Amino acid sequence: MVLYNPDWQLLGRVLEALADQVDRLCLVDNSDEDNSSKIPPIEHLDYIPLNGNRGIAEAQNIGIQHLLERRFRYILFADQDSIATANMVGELKRRHRILSRTFDVAAVGPTPINRHTERPYVCQKDERILRRMEIEGYEFWEVHSIISSFSLISAEALRRTGLMDDSLFIDFVDQEWCWRARRKGQRVFIATDLHFSHEQGRHSSALGIELKISTPMRLYFQIRNLLWLVRRGDAPRGWQRRNLAKACYKMVGYPLLIAPRTAYIKSIFRALRDGLFSKSTKYE
């Protein structure tokens, strides 16, 4: 779990829900200060402060390496503000083992439910679903990628595919890793009967419309990383179309509707410059 200025009361509930489901908890803290004194006293918890924001990808890599050195067979990624349902980890592990009897599995995750709309991010008719199947009474969707929240990845898949691409810093890190795993012959799945509540970004109203809002810094990485991944040729075409359309909407809408407008304009121009002209190489 990567931390960044968390709600400490909520984090306590998040860790309490996970503590009895895993053999070890590893928290990598991207906050600006060492928060050791605020961490709940859980015996099997390792806390690694970075004393500054080094990006989610680098923080994840630090946690991955920490756990691989201790010879764990599976790693579960979790959010600082998403509470696991009872036996979520055990059920994911069961699904991973079932799938592994037939497929070379990179990752399996539950269905994320939008906390604001209460609808799943990926639905039955979604073009992102490559294949639908039922195995041993459980329904699965094979997809291009899943978000990192509550994704279960085997140590073997991480060794074969490699670590997260820390040049991306934050946005699209989980998608890029899944695409890379698929290029190496591995598969990515959603377990449709397992759900969790998830939130992406802050929400605000503009002209009576509820919008998911990114900060100027996040908007920079969203646009820059999108352009990098399109230039690399990594991203599936459907993903490129959807996200390029979203980026165009944000580049027009944010400066018109969302404060601080000047900060958004600067982020957009910087992201276009870096995304189109700066060097970006594939993670190998």
C-alpha angles and dihedrals in degrees: 000000000000115000128204118173092319130193095257096205091052091044089057090057091045092053093043090056092050102037097084093040099060137049093227138011118213118191118189109192120210092179120120094250141040107266098184092129091058097052114106114250099256112158098215096047127112117198119198115185117200095186092222141034108282093166131266094269095056091043091051090050091053090052093044092052091046091056097039089055087057090053100242113168097211134032123201119201115213139179127238091234105037118091117214118231119238112291092359092141095047091049092049090050090050090051091048091053093047092051092044091063088068107018141041095247123207098174144343127198141173125255110275114223119207106245092213103042097027088223126122117259089225116042135192095265096042116134088219089074109094097183139000121212145161119219124179091343096310125110119225135180119209109216140175091247146346131212116259094243107112092346114152116215127178121234088237092057090051092050092050098042099035133228129309118291101255092188086076090059096195124341124076092002093129094046093050092051091051093049090050091050090051091052087057091055100263127128134227124212145186119212101219096200094058116076139179135180113250137179127199114197131329122300130226139167124244122175088348093304122121108229135186103231129205122199117246089258093051091046089055092055093042093056098036095047092045090055092045092052093046090050091049092052091231100122126085112248094243090053090049092052095048096046097042088053090050091048092052090050091050094045089056101032103044097057090046101043112018131066135255085048097173092053091051092049091051091048092050095051092045091049092050091049095047095038095051102036112021121091118267121174130189117261108244 
